[in-house]
Amino acid sequence: MENNNITQLIRLHTSWYEMLKTEFDQPYFQQLKQYLIAEREQYIIYPPGAFIFRAFDSTPFNCVKVVLIGQDPYHGQGQAEGLSFSVPHGIKAPPSLKNIFKELYNDLGILPPQHGNLTRWTQEGVLLLNAVLTVRAGQPGSHSQKGWEIFTDQVIRTLSAQRTHLVFLLWGRYAAEKSNLIDTEKHLILKAAHPSPYSAATGFFGCKHFSKTNQYLQKHNIQPVNWQL
């Protein structure tokens, strides 16, 4: 749905808006909105405005089975599309994403796709959530500590409180710090090293998170994720 209380050109699925609507009136979010307006006047900002909330528009609240938490969007031209780790068709898969595909193959025997687009996962109930939803072109981390983390932490808390038997995939130290927002009595947390080339070989490869996710979902009579892309 379009909502003028957020920013122009931003979409947010009705199910998520109902869960999060009080956040948009909070002082921190109003300050964030003004910050983004000013940023867009001076810099190129990724992803495009209509894609900032794409993770929520792609996976309705009650359809979420898995939450895959990233840090902030890709900062290269044409890469960011509002889904953590995903890039549009026609854009070369970044190294971390290639390592995700390697683990997927080693875990489930699924051959790496000829693209880096993860949209199909969102249709399977995987919320591809970045903790920070925007970034300046060429400046990773440039929109951190501006208010996005307050918003996305509330997203995680809401999922933890309102849903049951979700799987949270926390890859890397930054994502692992979100574990204190999640009720481990109700949900499964799977932690591993970040799939970055700098750390994949020392704690990501071999984690088998894709199969472990499906085993947990099936145990609780939830349709497993089809990870095929």
Backbone hydrogen bonds, N-H to C=O, Kabsch-Sander energy under -0.5 kcal/mol:
donor,donor_aa,acceptor,acceptor_aa,energy
3,N,10,I,-0.7
6,I,3,N,-1.5
7,T,3,N,-0.5
10,I,7,T,-1.3
12,L,1,M,-1.7
16,W,13,H,-0.9
17,Y,13,H,-2.5
18,E,14,T,-2.3
19,M,15,S,-1.0
20,L,16,W,-2.1
21,K,17,Y,-1.7
23,E,20,L,-2.0
24,F,20,L,-0.7
24,F,21,K,-0.7
25,D,22,T,-0.8
26,Q,23,E,-1.4
29,F,26,Q,-0.5
30,Q,26,Q,-2.1
31,Q,27,P,-2.4
32,L,28,Y,-2.1
33,K,29,F,-2.6
34,Q,30,Q,-2.0
35,Y,31,Q,-2.3
36,L,32,L,-2.5
37,I,33,K,-2.1
38,A,34,Q,-2.2
39,E,35,Y,-2.5
40,R,36,L,-2.4
41,E,37,I,-0.8
41,E,38,A,-0.6
42,Q,38,A,-0.7
42,Q,39,E,-1.1
43,Y,39,E,-3.1
45,I,43,Y,-0.5
46,Y,135,V,-3.0
51,F,48,P,-2.4
52,I,48,P,-0.5
52,I,49,G,-1.2
54,R,51,F,-1.9
55,A,82,G,-0.9
56,F,53,F,-0.8
57,D,53,F,-1.7
58,S,54,R,-2.2
59,T,55,A,-1.4
63,C,60,P,-1.7
64,V,60,P,-0.7
64,V,61,F,-1.1
65,K,125,G,-3.5
66,V,125,G,-2.3
67,V,167,V,-2.8
68,L,66,V,-0.5
68,L,127,L,-2.6
69,I,67,V,-0.7
69,I,169,L,-1.6
70,G,68,L,-0.5
70,G,129,L,-2.7
79,Q,76,G,-1.9
80,A,76,G,-0.7
84,S,128,L,-1.4
86,S,83,L,-1.2
87,V,116,G,-2.2
91,I,88,P,-1.8
98,K,94,P,-2.1
99,N,95,P,-1.9
100,I,96,S,-1.7
101,F,97,L,-2.1
102,K,98,K,-1.8
103,E,99,N,-2.2
104,L,100,I,-2.3
105,Y,101,F,-2.1
106,N,102,K,-2.6
107,D,103,E,-2.5
108,L,104,L,-2.7
109,G,105,Y,-2.0
110,I,104,L,-1.0
111,L,109,G,-0.6
118,L,116,G,-0.5
121,W,118,L,-1.3
122,T,118,L,-1.1
123,Q,119,T,-1.2
124,E,120,R,-0.7
124,E,121,W,-1.1
125,G,122,T,-1.1
126,V,121,W,-2.0
127,L,66,V,-3.3
127,L,125,G,-0.7
128,L,126,V,-0.8
129,L,68,L,-1.4
129,L,127,L,-1.4
130,N,128,L,-0.5
131,A,70,G,-1.8
132,V,71,Q,-2.1
135,V,46,Y,-2.0
136,R,139,Q,-0.6
137,A,44,I,-2.6
138,G,75,H,-2.5
139,Q,136,R,-2.0
142,S,139,Q,-1.8
144,S,141,G,-1.5
146,K,143,H,-0.8
151,F,147,G,-1.6
152,T,148,W,-2.9
153,D,149,E,-2.3
154,Q,150,I,-1.5
155,V,151,F,-1.7
156,I,152,T,-2.1
157,R,153,D,-2.5
158,T,154,Q,-2.6
159,L,155,V,-2.4
160,S,156,I,-2.6
161,A,157,R,-2.5
162,Q,158,T,-2.9
163,R,159,L,-1.9
165,H,186,K,-2.6
167,V,65,K,-2.1
168,F,166,L,-0.5
168,F,188,L,-2.9
169,L,67,V,-2.8
169,L,167,V,-0.6
170,L,168,F,-0.8
170,L,190,L,-2.9
171,W,69,I,-0.5
171,W,169,L,-0.7
172,G,170,L,-0.6
172,G,192,A,-3.2
176,A,172,G,-2.3
177,E,173,R,-1.4
178,K,175,A,-2.0
179,S,176,A,-1.8
180,N,177,E,-0.7
181,L,178,K,-2.1
182,I,179,S,-1.6
184,T,182,I,-0.9
186,K,183,D,-1.3
187,H,183,D,-1.4
188,L,166,L,-2.7
190,L,168,F,-2.8
190,L,188,L,-0.5
191,K,189,I,-0.5
192,A,170,L,-1.8
193,A,203,G,-1.3
199,S,196,S,-1.9
200,A,196,S,-2.7
202,T,199,S,-1.4
203,G,200,A,-1.2
204,F,200,A,-1.9
205,F,200,A,-2.8
207,C,204,F,-2.2
212,K,208,K,-2.2
213,T,209,H,-2.2
214,N,210,F,-1.6
215,Q,211,S,-2.3
216,Y,212,K,-2.0
217,L,213,T,-2.4
218,Q,214,N,-2.7
219,K,215,Q,-2.0
220,H,216,Y,-1.2
220,H,217,L,-0.6
221,N,218,Q,-2.0
222,I,217,L,-2.7
227,W,225,V,-1.0
